[in-house]
Amino acid sequence: MRGRSGAEPPPAVTPRRASASAGGSPLRPTDSASVPPPVSGWARYQETTLTGHMALVYAVAFSPDGQTLASGGDDGTIRLWSVTSRSTTAVLTPVSSGQLNWVTSVAFSPDGRTLVTGGWDRTVRWWDVASRTNTAVLTGHASSVESVAFSPDGTTLASGGGTGDNTIRLWDVASRTTTAVLTGHTGDVGSVAFSRDGRVLASGSWDSTIRLWDVASRTTTAVLTGHTDYVNSVVFSPDGRTLASGGEDCTVRLWDAASHANTAVLTGTGDFVESVAFTPDGATLASSGYKEIRLWDVASHAGIAVLHGHTALVDSVAFSPDGRTLASGARDGTVRLWRRG
């Protein structure tokens, strides 16, 4: 993820307020600078702030049963939260040989038994959720591990490397060994996501491109261009038909997963986009940026709500499995839960 691959901690984020452009795309951008009244219950959201991290929060993820939220940040810890009680249930602290160990990414396995985290210390760490113990430390990346994602069947893990590495590693979950190293990106791999059937892996990079990979053959099947700056986040819709991406060109882009066509460019945020996430029904897309989260109607491409509360860049957003709660992690050191009315 953003700005964490150098020898020193990243400088303070200066929001970009230049007007967004479509990056030369022939598509007409959907300008949502004037957002209509919120719909689908988000007009009556209830917001809860979770505190405990001592520094920036970079990543959040719900467990498959929706009962637990994991968050990671540059205080070097992973926190597990009870979604029901809104309280910390565990603090997991990696041990990393004297290096800074910012936690850059978190992901639960499909069965919910394992939490995997990526760190600035170049490792992928496996945690047993029940015992709260670190059961494995996987090495191989030459730089920070910026993103992690499980395949839907839970047999494969993908991890994306930072500056100087720029690779994607595929790991066999059973043996916890590298099965492939995917090369092609020329910048940090800030985000990885599997398709619904697990056959395709999408990756977003600081080289401004999105790559689609055939998981079986380990080959690039498409390079999607259109973003004019870092691609920070990619995610497939639940039905697998649409890929969404967010970048530092201040746009959210929607792509047809089959034809690879760029079907929409959503603008109006006035700032770079750090994270994107679909609701489980695929009807709503969330995108995060500086101090705010925007919600979009996927069918109409219209902005439907703006959620305010964070006081810094919002690095990560994730919907609960029932789609009624949105979690966000930000550089103000807080995790927030937004409950739909």
C-alpha positions as CSV (number, residue, x, y, z in Angstrom):
1,M,0.0,0.0,0.0
2,R,0.9,3.6,-0.2
3,G,4.2,5.2,0.6
4,R,5.8,2.5,2.9
5,S,8.6,0.9,0.9
6,G,11.5,3.2,1.6
7,A,14.2,3.2,4.3
8,E,12.4,5.8,6.3
9,P,8.7,6.2,7.4
10,P,6.6,8.0,4.8
11,P,6.1,11.8,5.0
12,A,2.8,13.2,6.1
13,V,0.2,12.9,3.4
14,T,-0.7,16.0,1.5
15,P,-4.1,15.6,-0.1
16,R,-4.4,16.3,-3.8
17,R,-7.2,18.7,-4.5
18,A,-6.6,19.2,-8.2
19,S,-9.7,18.4,-10.3
20,A,-9.8,14.8,-11.5
21,S,-9.6,13.8,-15.1
22,A,-10.6,10.7,-17.0
23,G,-6.9,10.1,-17.9
24,G,-7.5,10.3,-21.6
25,S,-10.3,7.7,-21.6
26,P,-12.9,8.2,-24.3
27,L,-15.5,7.5,-21.6
28,R,-17.3,10.4,-20.1
29,P,-16.5,10.6,-16.3
30,T,-19.4,10.4,-13.9
31,D,-18.9,13.6,-11.9
32,S,-20.2,13.0,-8.4
33,A,-18.9,16.2,-6.9
34,S,-22.5,17.1,-6.1
35,V,-23.8,14.0,-4.4
36,P,-27.6,13.4,-4.3
37,P,-29.4,12.6,-1.1
38,P,-28.2,9.2,0.3
39,V,-30.3,6.2,-0.4
40,S,-30.4,2.5,0.7
41,G,-30.4,3.4,4.4
42,W,-27.0,5.1,4.5
43,A,-28.8,8.4,5.2
44,R,-29.3,7.1,8.7
45,Y,-26.0,5.4,9.4
46,Q,-24.7,4.9,12.9
47,E,-20.9,5.4,13.3
48,T,-18.7,4.0,16.1
49,T,-15.1,4.9,16.5
50,L,-12.7,2.1,17.7
51,T,-9.5,3.3,19.4
52,G,-6.4,1.4,20.5
53,H,-3.9,1.6,17.7
54,M,-1.1,4.0,18.5
55,A,-0.5,5.1,15.0
56,L,-1.8,5.0,11.4
57,V,-4.2,2.2,10.5
58,Y,-3.6,0.7,7.0
59,A,-5.8,-2.3,6.7
60,V,-9.2,-3.7,7.9
61,A,-10.9,-7.0,7.1
62,F,-14.0,-8.9,8.5
63,S,-14.0,-12.5,9.4
64,P,-16.3,-14.7,7.2
65,D,-18.9,-14.9,10.0
66,G,-18.8,-11.2,10.5
67,Q,-18.2,-11.4,14.2
68,T,-14.6,-10.3,14.2
69,L,-12.8,-7.4,12.6
70,A,-9.0,-7.4,12.1
71,S,-7.0,-4.2,11.7
72,G,-3.3,-3.5,11.2
73,G,-1.2,-0.4,11.3
74,D,2.3,1.1,11.6
75,D,2.3,0.7,15.4
76,G,3.4,-2.9,14.5
77,T,0.2,-4.6,15.8
78,I,-2.8,-6.4,14.6
79,R,-6.0,-5.9,16.6
80,L,-8.9,-8.2,16.6
81,W,-12.2,-6.5,17.5
82,S,-15.6,-7.9,18.5
83,V,-18.1,-6.4,16.1
84,T,-20.9,-6.9,18.6
85,S,-19.3,-5.3,21.6
86,R,-17.0,-2.9,19.7
87,S,-14.1,-3.9,21.9
88,T,-10.6,-5.3,21.4
89,T,-10.4,-9.1,21.9
90,A,-6.7,-9.5,21.1
91,V,-3.6,-7.6,20.2
92,L,-1.2,-9.6,18.0
93,T,2.4,-8.3,17.9
94,P,4.8,-9.6,15.3
95,V,8.5,-10.1,16.3
96,S,10.7,-8.7,13.6
97,S,14.5,-8.7,14.4
98,G,14.7,-5.0,15.2
99,Q,13.1,-3.7,12.0
100,L,10.0,-1.6,11.8
101,N,7.1,-3.9,11.2
102,W,4.2,-1.8,9.9
103,V,1.3,-4.1,9.2
104,T,0.3,-3.2,5.7
105,S,-2.4,-5.8,4.9
106,V,-4.7,-8.3,6.5
107,A,-6.9,-11.2,5.2
108,F,-8.9,-14.0,6.8
109,S,-9.0,-17.4,5.2
110,P,-12.4,-18.5,3.9
111,D,-13.0,-20.8,6.8
112,G,-12.1,-18.0,9.3
113,R,-9.5,-20.1,11.1
114,T,-6.5,-18.2,9.9
115,L,-5.5,-14.6,9.6
116,V,-2.7,-13.6,7.2
117,T,-0.8,-10.3,7.4
118,G,1.7,-8.6,5.2
119,G,4.4,-6.4,6.7
120,W,7.0,-3.9,6.1
121,D,9.6,-6.4,7.3
122,R,9.1,-8.3,4.0
123,T,7.2,-11.2,5.6
124,V,3.8,-12.9,5.2
125,R,2.7,-14.0,8.7
126,W,0.1,-16.7,9.5
127,W,-1.9,-16.4,12.7
128,D,-4.2,-19.0,14.3
129,V,-7.3,-17.0,15.1
130,A,-8.5,-19.3,18.0
131,S,-5.2,-19.4,19.8
132,R,-4.0,-15.9,18.7
133,T,-0.6,-17.4,17.9
134,N,1.8,-16.7,15.0
135,T,2.1,-20.1,13.4
136,A,4.3,-19.3,10.4
137,V,6.5,-16.6,8.9
138,L,6.9,-16.8,5.1
139,T,9.8,-15.0,3.4
140,G,10.7,-14.4,-0.2
141,H,9.7,-10.9,-1.1
142,A,12.6,-8.5,-1.5
143,S,10.6,-5.6,-0.1
144,S,7.6,-4.9,2.0
145,V,4.5,-7.1,1.5
146,E,1.8,-4.6,0.4
147,S,-1.2,-6.8,-0.1
148,V,-2.5,-10.3,0.6
149,A,-5.6,-12.2,-0.5
150,F,-6.9,-15.8,-0.3
151,S,-8.4,-17.7,-3.2
152,P,-12.1,-18.4,-2.7
153,D,-11.4,-22.1,-2.1
154,G,-8.7,-21.3,0.5
155,T,-6.0,-23.3,-1.2
156,T,-3.9,-20.4,-2.5
157,L,-2.7,-17.1,-1.1
158,A,-1.4,-14.2,-3.2
159,S,0.9,-11.5,-1.9
160,G,2.1,-8.3,-3.6
161,G,5.5,-6.8,-3.1
162,G,6.6,-3.2,-2.7
163,T,9.3,-1.1,-4.3
164,G,12.3,-3.0,-5.5
165,D,10.3,-6.3,-5.5
166,N,7.2,-5.5,-7.7
167,T,6.3,-9.2,-7.8
168,I,3.3,-11.3,-6.9
169,R,3.9,-14.5,-5.0
170,L,1.4,-17.4,-5.0
171,W,1.6,-19.7,-1.9
172,D,0.2,-23.1,-1.4
173,V,-1.8,-22.8,1.8
174,A,-1.3,-26.4,2.9
175,S,2.5,-26.4,2.7
176,R,3.0,-22.7,3.0
177,T,5.5,-22.7,0.2
178,T,5.8,-20.5,-2.9
179,T,4.4,-22.1,-6.0
180,A,4.9,-19.2,-8.4
181,V,6.4,-15.7,-8.7
182,L,4.5,-13.5,-11.1
183,T,6.5,-10.7,-12.8
184,G,5.5,-7.9,-15.1
185,H,4.7,-4.9,-12.9
186,T,7.3,-2.2,-12.7
187,G,6.1,-0.7,-9.5
188,D,4.7,-1.7,-6.1
189,V,1.9,-4.2,-6.2
190,G,-0.5,-2.4,-3.8
191,S,-3.5,-4.7,-4.2
192,V,-4.3,-8.2,-5.3
193,A,-7.8,-9.8,-5.6
194,F,-9.1,-13.2,-6.8
195,S,-12.1,-13.6,-9.1
196,R,-15.2,-15.4,-7.8
197,D,-14.1,-18.7,-9.3
198,G,-10.5,-18.3,-8.3
199,R,-9.2,-18.7,-11.9
200,V,-8.2,-15.1,-12.3
201,L,-6.0,-12.9,-10.1
202,A,-6.1,-9.1,-10.5
203,S,-3.3,-6.9,-9.4
204,G,-3.0,-3.1,-9.1
205,S,0.3,-1.4,-9.2
206,W,2.2,1.9,-8.9
207,D,3.1,1.5,-12.6
208,S,-0.5,2.8,-13.2
209,T,-1.7,-0.6,-14.7
210,I,-3.9,-3.4,-13.6
211,R,-2.9,-6.9,-14.6
212,L,-5.1,-10.0,-14.9
213,W,-3.4,-13.3,-14.4
214,D,-4.5,-16.8,-15.3
215,V,-3.9,-18.6,-12.0
216,A,-3.4,-22.1,-13.5
217,S,-0.9,-21.1,-16.2
218,R,0.7,-18.2,-14.1
219,T,0.5,-15.9,-17.2
220,T,-0.7,-12.4,-17.8
221,T,-4.0,-12.5,-19.8
222,A,-4.6,-8.7,-19.9
223,V,-3.0,-5.4,-19.0
224,L,-5.7,-2.8,-18.2
225,T,-4.7,0.8,-18.8
226,G,-6.5,4.0,-18.1
227,H,-5.4,5.1,-14.7
228,T,-2.8,7.9,-15.0
229,D,-1.2,7.4,-11.5
230,Y,-0.8,4.7,-8.9
231,V,-3.4,2.0,-8.8
232,N,-4.0,1.5,-5.1
233,S,-6.9,-1.0,-4.9
234,V,-8.6,-3.6,-7.0
235,V,-11.6,-5.8,-6.2
236,F,-14.0,-8.1,-8.1
237,S,-17.7,-7.8,-7.7
238,P,-19.4,-10.7,-5.9
239,D,-20.8,-12.1,-9.2
240,G,-17.4,-11.8,-10.8
241,R,-18.6,-9.7,-13.8
242,T,-17.0,-6.4,-12.8
243,L,-13.6,-5.3,-11.5
244,A,-13.4,-2.0,-9.7
245,S,-10.2,-0.1,-9.2
246,G,-9.2,3.1,-7.4
247,G,-6.1,5.2,-8.0
248,E,-4.2,8.4,-7.2
249,D,-5.5,9.9,-10.4
250,C,-8.6,10.6,-8.3
251,T,-10.8,8.2,-10.1
252,V,-12.7,4.9,-9.5
253,R,-12.9,2.8,-12.6
254,L,-15.2,-0.1,-13.4
255,W,-14.1,-2.8,-15.9
256,D,-15.9,-5.6,-17.6
257,A,-14.1,-8.7,-16.3
258,A,-14.8,-10.7,-19.5
259,S,-14.1,-8.2,-22.2
260,H,-11.6,-6.1,-20.1
261,A,-13.4,-2.9,-21.3
262,N,-13.4,0.1,-19.1
263,T,-17.1,0.7,-18.6
264,A,-17.2,3.7,-16.3
265,V,-15.0,6.3,-14.7
266,L,-16.3,7.7,-11.5
267,T,-14.9,11.1,-10.5
268,G,-15.7,13.9,-8.1
269,T,-13.7,12.8,-5.1
270,G,-11.2,15.6,-5.7
271,D,-8.6,13.4,-4.1
272,F,-6.8,10.1,-4.7
273,V,-8.6,6.9,-4.0
274,E,-7.0,4.5,-1.5
275,S,-9.4,1.6,-1.3
276,V,-12.5,0.1,-3.0
277,A,-15.0,-2.5,-1.7
278,F,-18.3,-4.0,-2.9
279,T,-21.3,-4.9,-0.8
280,P,-22.0,-8.6,-0.8
281,D,-24.9,-8.1,-3.2
282,G,-22.7,-6.1,-5.5
283,A,-25.2,-3.1,-5.7
284,T,-23.0,-0.6,-3.8
285,L,-19.3,0.3,-4.1
286,A,-17.4,2.1,-1.4
287,S,-14.3,4.1,-2.1
288,S,-12.0,5.9,0.4
289,G,-9.9,9.0,0.2
290,Y,-8.9,12.0,2.3
291,K,-11.1,12.2,5.4
292,E,-14.1,10.7,3.6
293,I,-15.7,7.5,2.2
294,R,-18.0,7.7,-0.8
295,L,-20.7,5.2,-1.7
296,W,-21.7,4.6,-5.3
297,D,-24.6,2.9,-6.9
298,V,-23.0,0.4,-9.2
299,A,-25.8,0.1,-11.7
300,S,-26.2,3.9,-12.3
301,H,-22.7,4.9,-11.5
302,A,-24.1,7.7,-9.3
303,G,-22.7,8.8,-6.0
304,I,-25.3,8.0,-3.2
305,A,-23.6,9.1,0.0
306,V,-20.5,10.6,1.6
307,L,-19.5,9.4,5.1
308,H,-17.5,11.9,7.1
309,G,-15.7,11.4,10.5
310,H,-12.1,10.5,9.9
311,T,-9.6,13.3,10.1
312,A,-7.0,11.9,7.8
313,L,-6.5,9.7,4.8
314,V,-8.7,6.6,4.9
315,D,-6.5,3.7,3.7
316,S,-8.9,0.7,3.8
317,V,-12.6,-0.1,3.7
318,A,-14.4,-3.4,4.0
319,F,-18.1,-4.5,4.1
320,S,-19.4,-7.0,6.6
321,P,-20.7,-10.3,5.1
322,D,-24.3,-9.1,5.7
323,G,-23.6,-5.8,3.9
324,R,-25.0,-3.7,6.7
325,T,-21.7,-2.5,8.3
326,L,-18.8,-0.8,6.7
327,A,-15.4,-0.8,8.4
328,S,-12.7,1.8,7.7
329,G,-9.1,2.2,8.8
330,A,-7.4,5.6,8.6
331,R,-4.2,7.5,9.2
332,D,-5.8,9.3,12.1
333,G,-5.2,6.1,14.1
334,T,-8.8,5.0,14.3
335,V,-11.0,2.2,13.0
336,R,-14.6,3.2,12.4
337,L,-17.7,1.1,11.9
338,W,-20.6,2.6,9.9
339,R,-23.9,0.8,10.5
340,R,-26.6,1.2,7.8
341,G,-30.0,2.4,9.2
